Amino acid sequence: MTIRFDDRVAIVTGAGQGLGRSHALALAERGAKVVVNDLGAATDGTGGSSEAAKAVVAQIESQGGEALANGANVAKPDEVEAMVAAAKERWGRVDILVNNAGILRDKSFAKMTMEDYRTVLDVHLMGSVHCSQAVWPIMREQNYGRIVVTTSSAGLYGNFGQANYGAAKMGVVGLMNVLHQEGAKYGIRVNTLSPSAGTRMTEGLVPQKVYDLLTPESISHGLLVLVSEDAPSKEILAAGGGTFSLVRIYETGGIVLGPDEISAEAVAERWAEVSDPAAQRELGGAFDQTEKFVTTAAEALGLDVS
């Protein structure tokens, strides 16, 4: 099986350097026409230059591909709309969106300002919302779309000094869950990438020998699967250093307490049963949890809710 993107149009945000650049080059190498979006800002979101995006476009074109440089700020919906319109005007469609743009403003929660918090949320979470909403009607109309949002282990598991970043990165997982449901009947598949890459965002945070192993290029191979013709949907793919694995959210079987026995103390006393993973399972959607609660409660009380 060979994964190709001939005649597909992709938008990659934050594609001037690092992981986004790697994604854009990988897509173009396999035939995609690529909008290389990059504000050209510093890692904290300040400043701006179009040179990085233009350099990636020049590299793609030198290798026989087609690309368009774009400097839209993903935190500004009007600029995002203009970016998507430019892609549609030039190539007639948009098939793939890779939400990769990001910044860091790391501080402990006690020292973090609300500006630091909101700015990071605006780029990572709202930037993904703005871009996804802008391509959504196009993808619905053409009955085809592939969207990837980018999460992080800081959101999935936590990392000191990144409350803003971690919250934003879990927010995009929730966005994926809902867009997966709403897009399914229109041929839109939505996934999440959780990368561990050696980029300017992570330089200095890990030893150099480790940094050298975490090449962006190795992660982009996983990204290509998530936006391919046969892509899965609603998956969180963790990737780094040549390792690929899926992150899943499970709910334990738990306990059922009847009206006569329910209390805070009863929950605390049976905490080992509440946390027992033996009967855990992955739920398909929000209603699955409600159905589980109603069914187990009814069974415990001997009620027929069929």
WOZI-V655130 format. One line per field, one symbol per residue. psi: psi as a letter, one per 20 degrees, with the letter a starting at -180 (. if undefined). burial: + if it has 16 or more other ideal C-beta (glycine too) atoms within 10 Angstrom, else -. Layout:
psi = ???
burial = ???
This chain:
psi = pppqkpjqpqpoqljhrcgggggghgghhjiqpponpphkrrijiqaqqiggghhgghgghhjjrprpqpkqoiiohhhgghghhggghgiirohpponiprrpmpqqhhiprhghghggghggghghggghhhighghghjlpqpppqoaqhhghiqppjlggggghhhhhghgggghgghigijkppprppnqnqnahhipihqqhhgghhmphhhhhhhghghjrgkqaqkqoopqpkjpprppqpqprharpprhiiprhhhgghkhhhhjpigjqrpqhrghhggggggghggghikqoj.
burial = ----+--+++++++++++++++++++++++-++++++++-+-+-+------++++++-++----+-+++++++++-+-++--++--+---+-++++++++++++++-----+---++-++++++++++++++-+++-+++---+++++++++++++--+-+++++++++++++-+++-++--+--+-++++++++++++-++--------+--+++-+++-+++++++--+-++++++++-------------+----------------------------------------------------
